């Protein structure tokens, strides 16, 4: 079972720790995104998020 908790990612360029709230998935308009990405996630971090999202959506 995949935990459905917030994943906290500490990244150098962020002023504060950032959370990925898996159980609150939302869509946003690309027009609201300004500029380039501030940070990127590792393959391992992306895998954790992908597994949790699949679980929340009922695919796992």
Backbone bond lengths (Angstrom), bond angles and torsions (degrees), N, CA, C in turn:
res aa  C-N    CA-C-N  psi(-1)  N-CA   C-N-CA  omega(-1)  CA-C   N-CA-C  phi
1 X - - - 1.454 - - 1.522 109.49 -
2 X 1.317 116.16 139.53 1.460 122.24 -179.70 1.525 108.68 -92.95
3 X 1.327 117.81 131.31 1.467 118.59 177.43 1.527 110.67 -65.37
4 X 1.322 116.78 142.27 1.465 121.01 -178.76 1.527 109.15 -105.45
5 X 1.270 116.84 37.49 1.461 121.53 -179.99 1.510 109.71 -93.55
6 X 1.317 115.13 173.39 1.465 120.56 174.47 1.518 108.55 -71.80
7 X 1.305 115.80 138.25 1.455 120.81 173.18 1.520 107.01 -98.53
8 X 1.316 116.86 123.93 1.457 121.48 -178.14 1.514 109.30 -100.38
9 X 1.313 116.42 125.15 1.452 121.09 -179.10 1.514 109.70 -118.34
10 X 1.313 115.47 119.20 1.461 120.97 176.92 1.521 107.60 -93.32
11 X 1.295 116.00 117.36 1.460 121.31 -178.28 1.513 109.60 -124.61
12 X 1.301 115.89 147.43 1.465 121.75 -175.99 1.520 114.20 -58.80
13 X 1.322 118.64 -43.61 1.454 121.01 -171.74 1.531 114.24 -82.71
14 X 1.314 117.76 -7.99 1.454 120.46 -179.17 1.526 110.10 -88.96
15 X 1.328 115.72 141.13 1.457 119.83 178.92 1.520 111.01 -69.90
16 X 1.325 117.14 -32.30 1.470 122.34 -178.08 1.521 108.88 -131.03
17 X 1.333 115.95 160.97 1.457 120.09 172.32 1.530 108.37 -60.56
18 X 1.321 116.69 146.58 1.453 121.01 -177.67 1.514 110.69 -118.70
19 X 1.318 116.09 143.45 1.455 122.21 -179.75 1.517 110.69 -111.45
20 X 1.317 115.18 145.54 1.453 122.44 168.54 1.524 104.43 -107.77
21 X 1.320 116.48 113.12 1.463 120.87 -176.94 1.524 107.47 -95.18
22 X 1.318 115.24 96.79 1.464 121.99 -172.17 1.530 112.44 -61.35
23 X 1.320 117.70 -39.50 1.459 119.37 -174.33 1.530 113.09 -82.92
24 X 1.335 118.26 6.63 1.460 121.82 177.73 1.530 110.54 -125.34
25 X 1.321 116.31 55.66 1.459 121.54 -178.50 1.529 108.99 -70.88
26 X 1.347 115.62 131.46 1.463 121.34 177.91 1.524 109.30 -139.65
27 X 1.297 115.12 157.45 1.463 120.66 174.53 1.523 107.78 -102.25
28 X 1.335 115.78 143.81 1.457 119.99 174.90 1.522 108.55 -129.79
29 X 1.290 115.62 152.74 1.457 122.03 178.72 1.527 109.22 -71.62
30 X 1.320 117.31 134.33 1.464 120.84 179.04 1.524 111.90 -59.34
31 X 1.309 117.15 -25.69 1.454 121.48 179.07 1.520 113.52 -64.40
32 X 1.333 116.75 -21.10 1.469 120.88 178.88 1.521 112.06 -81.38
33 X 1.314 116.89 -12.81 1.462 120.94 -179.56 1.519 107.81 -87.64
34 X 1.308 115.74 120.86 1.466 121.07 -176.16 1.520 109.61 -109.65
35 X 1.322 117.14 127.45 1.458 121.25 173.84 1.521 113.65 80.55
36 X 1.306 114.59 -165.70 1.465 122.53 -178.42 1.524 110.96 -88.10
37 X 1.326 117.47 161.68 1.464 120.03 176.57 1.530 110.97 -57.80
38 X 1.319 116.18 143.39 1.461 121.28 179.00 1.524 110.08 -79.24
39 X 1.313 115.83 -43.09 1.464 121.74 179.23 1.519 108.90 -140.95
40 X 1.314 116.68 168.26 1.460 121.19 172.90 1.520 108.21 -128.85
41 X 1.318 115.52 154.79 1.459 121.16 -178.79 1.523 110.00 -95.92
42 X 1.313 115.25 152.44 1.459 120.35 177.67 1.531 109.13 -73.97
43 X 1.310 116.07 165.70 1.471 120.57 176.51 1.522 110.62 -58.66
44 X 1.322 117.70 -39.57 1.460 121.87 179.96 1.536 110.82 -65.35
45 X 1.323 117.33 -42.70 1.467 120.64 178.70 1.527 110.58 -64.29
46 X 1.328 117.07 -42.25 1.458 120.59 178.04 1.525 111.62 -63.39
47 X 1.318 117.17 -38.22 1.471 121.92 178.52 1.537 110.30 -62.88
48 X 1.343 117.13 -43.67 1.473 120.75 177.60 1.525 111.04 -58.97
49 X 1.316 116.19 -44.98 1.462 120.57 -179.42 1.526 110.50 -66.64
50 X 1.309 117.13 -43.98 1.466 120.84 179.88 1.529 111.01 -59.39
51 X 1.318 117.89 -45.38 1.472 121.34 179.77 1.521 111.05 -62.19
52 X 1.327 117.18 -42.02 1.464 120.58 -179.67 1.526 111.25 -67.57
53 X 1.337 117.61 -40.64 1.468 121.06 178.90 1.524 110.09 -63.75
54 X 1.320 117.77 -44.62 1.469 120.68 177.89 1.527 111.09 -59.64
55 X 1.325 116.77 -38.08 1.462 121.11 179.11 1.537 110.23 -67.09
56 X 1.327 117.22 -46.66 1.464 121.75 -178.97 1.525 110.51 -61.85
57 X 1.327 117.21 -37.91 1.461 121.11 -179.29 1.534 113.29 -80.36
58 X 1.333 116.33 -4.46 1.457 120.43 176.51 1.506 115.45 86.92
59 X 1.322 118.00 15.06 1.454 120.74 178.58 1.512 113.20 -88.63
60 X 1.309 118.39 -9.37 1.475 122.88 178.50 1.497 110.03 -127.94
